[in-house]
Amino acid sequence: MSVISEGSAFAGDSADALRWCGRYSRRHGENFTVVSWFLPRELRAPMFAVYAFCRFTDNLGDDPDAEPAVRLERLDHWQADLERAFDGSRAQHPINVALQHVAESKPLRADPFRRLIEANRLDQHKTRYETFQDVLGYCDLSANPVGEMVLALWDIDTTTDEGRYRVDLSNATCTALQIANHWQDVRRDYLDADRMYLPLDELQAFGLSEEDIAEGIRRQQCPDDYRTMMRFQVDRAEVWFRKGERLIDEVPPELAIDLRLFTDGGRAVLKAIERQDYDTLTRRPRVGTGTRAWLALRAAIQLKLP
């Protein structure tokens, strides 16, 4: 789990680093390997490198065996190695060695990777969000950078007017996925990390308090006001999905399939919440393996994969 320390840099070359990322991604990303089926062969290794970075960063930030101060120290070391990958010096960790190689031919920028690290720093000390705007600010660190990374792998320059438009649509999809995951995981986030992303001012607007959430989880009872509030949150997530869906017509067909799969997968989470009558306090809504496989097949058929 720990970041490779000073003086113990990865000894392999870029090809070895890319293979390392592929093995790591396959071990840690069941859903991601489904997505990778639809990628052109030449993009699979770069995508594995990006996925490995995202997963490794989240693992550093969520390590249950480390105190927040230790996690922060590890994230600092991790960012220092990332900076080496983008400043022309030699990165030490195989993930960053792989990214350094990918950035030689793709318009990858360091900023999205830095923001993802910053999201994990934030998680070490911030566990409540006062407003939905605060939640959106978190999504801009924790979710939206991933879309920017993916667009770069497809040679989409995000600094042009057209590129910024695509980033805006990508951000909508990534934000929708993030908040759908937050609403799905209200119970788990509270129990595992004493963390809650439901905006506190909106809880109050629906006649709820943080104590009502805690009590509902403890007693396995979901208040009616909570169901009403969660219906509002689910409907709002759908609005973000609808905005981001426009990106599907703006990108190459193979990427469009992945975007359709991500969008449909996120909507499947919202449907699972709806099927539980918007109760995410007593148990976590689940999307089954069969549903995920069907969504992948449907995405390929809908977008007429050759």
N, C-alpha and C positions, 0 to 999 in steps of 0.2 A: 504493500500500500504506500509506503513512504517514497518520497521523491529521491531519485538518485542524487547522492551528495557530491559536494565538490571533490574532485580527484578520482571519481569512479564513473566516468562517462561511459556511455554505451560504446562498445568496441566495434560493432558491425558497421556496414556501410548503409546507404539509403535503402537499398533493396532489402537488406535484412530488417531494417526498421519498419518498412512497409509490411513485411510478412509478420513481424511482431504485432503490429496494429491489427492485422487481419485475425490473428489467433485470439487476441484480447477481445475484439469485437464479437467474435463468434461465441466466446465463453460467456460474455456478459450482456449480449443483446439479442435475445430471441426474436423480438419484433423487428429489430433492425435487419436481421438476416433475411426476413421475408421481403422487406423493401429492396434489399440489394439484388434480388432476383431480376428486377426490371432495369437495372443500371447497365449502360454499355460497359463492356469488359474493361475498357481503358479507364473508367471512372471508379471502378470498384475499390481499388487500392487507395486512391485519394479519399474516397468517402469513408473507408474504414479508418483512415488516419484522423479525419475530422470527428467521427463518432467516438473513437478511442479517447481523443482529447476531452470531449464533453463528458463521457462516462467517468474517466479517471478524475477529472476535476470535481464532479459531483461526489465521487467516492471519498475524495480528500475532505470535502466539506461536510460529509455526513457520517464519517467514521465513528461508530458508536463506542469504540474503545479509546478514543482520544478526547481530551478536554478541549473546549473552544480555543484556549490559548495555543495549544499544540496544533490544532487544525489551522489556525491563522498563520503560525510559523511555517507550516508545510505549504500553505497556499502562497506565501511570500517566496519561498524557494522555487515553487512551481512557476510563478510568474517570472522570476529571474531567469529561469531556463527558457521560458517562452520568448523572452526578450532576446536571448542569444539567437534563437531561431530566426528572428526577423531583423537583427542588426548586423548580420554578416559574419558573426563569430560562430563557433561550433556549439550547438545544443548538446546536452548530455543525455537526456531521456530519449528512448527510441520513438516515443510519440512525437516529440518536438523535432527530432532528427527527420522523421518522415514528413512533418509539416514543412520543414525548411526545404526539403526536396520538392514538395508539391508547389510551394510558393515560387519556385524558379520558373514554372510554366503556367501558373494560374494566378489571377489577380487577388490572391488572398491578402488580407490586411490584418495587422496585429490587433486592431481595436476590438472586433467582435470577440476574440479570444480573451482579451483583457476583461471585457465586460462580464463574461461568464465567470471568470475567477472572482470578480467583484461581487457577483450575486452570492457566491458561496461565502465570501467574507461577511456580507450582510446577514446571512443566515446564522452567523455565530452570535449575534447580539440583538437582532430584531425579530420578534416573534408575533407582533401584532401590527395591523395596518388600519389607520384611522378612516381612510376614504378609498373609494375605488380608484381614484387617480394615483394614490400611493401604490395600490396593487399593480396598476399599469406601469408605474415606474419600476417596480420589481420585475415585471415581465420584460421590460426593455433591457434588463441585465441578464435575466435567467433563460429567456426563450427566444426573443427576437434575434440575438446574434447568430443562432444556429441557422436560421433562414438565410442570413447574409453569407455565412460560410458556404452553404450549399449553392447559392446563386453564383458565387465566385468560382466554384468548381466547374460550373457550366459556362465559364468565360463571360459571365454577365458583369460588366463594369458598373458597379453600384455608385460611381461618382458622377455619372452623366444624368441628364434630366430623365431619360427613359429608365435608366438604372434605378434612380431614386423612386420613380413611380412603382417599379417592380418591388423594391424594398418595402415600400409602404403597404403593398398588398401582402407581401410575405409576412410582414410584421403582424398584420391582422390575423393571418392563419396561425402563426406561432403564439400570439396572445390568446386566441381562442382555445388552442390546445392546452396552454398552460392553465387558464382559468377552469377549463373543463376538468383537468386533473386535480386542481385545488378543490373543486366542489365534490369530486368523487372521493377525495382523501381527507375530508374534514375530520372524521373519526380517527384515522390513523395518524395524521399530522399532530392532532392534539395529544393522543396517548403516547406516541413515540418521541415527540420532540417538543411538547408543550407549545406548538406553533399553530397559528390560525390566520388564514388569509381572507376570511370573510370580513368586509369592511365594517368597522365598529359602528360608524354612524348609520349604516344601513340596517344593522341589527336593531339599533334603537328605533329607527323609523318603522320597523315591522313589529315593534313591541317586544323585542327580545333583548337579553343581556348576555354577556359572556358567561355568567353563571348559569343561565338557562341552557346554553350549549353544553357546559360541563356536566350539568345535572342530567340532561338528556342522554349523554354518552354513558354516564355512570349507571343510570337506572334503566338503560335500554328502552327509553321512551322518547318519541319524537313529537314535540309540540306542534299543534296545527299552524301556529304562526311561523314556525320554522319551515314547514312545507310550503307555505305561501311565499316566504322569502326565497326559498331555493328555486321555486318555479320562476320567479323573477330573474334569478341569476342564470338559470339554464336558458331562458329566452334571450337574455342579453348575450350569452356566449354564442348563440346561433346567429345573432346579428353580425358578430365578428367573423364567423365562418362564412357568411354570405359575402361579406366584403372581400375576404381573402380568396374566395373561390374564383374571382375574376382573373387571378394570376394564372390559372390553368390554361387559359387561351393565349397567354403571353410568353410561354416557354416551350422548348422542344418537347415532342410527344413523350419521350421516355421519362423526362422529368415531370411532365404533366401526370403521368400514371402515379408516380410517387406522391405528388401533391393531392391527387384524388384519393389515394389510399389514406394519407394522413388526415385529410378532411373527413372522409367517411368514418375513419376510426374514431376521431374526436366526437363526431355526431353519435356514434354508437355508444360512447360513454354517456352523453346527454340522454340518449334513449334509455340506457340502463338506469339512470337516476329517475327518469320519468316512470319507468316500470315499477320502481319501489315507492311510488307516490311521493317522490322528492325527499325521502328519508335517507340521509347519508350520515345519521348519527348512530343508529343501532347496528348497521353493517355496511360494508363497502360495496357499492354496485360493481358488478364485474361484467366484462366483455369476454365471452368464451373463445377458446382456440378455434372452434368451428366458425364462429362469426368472423374472426380475423382472417381466416383463410378465404371465406366467401367474399369478404370485402376486397381482398387482393385480386381474386379472380374477376370480380365484377369491374374493378378499376381497369384491368387489362382489356376486358371485353368492351366496356363503354368507350374507351379511348382508342380502340382498334389497333392494339399492338400488332405489328406485322409478324 
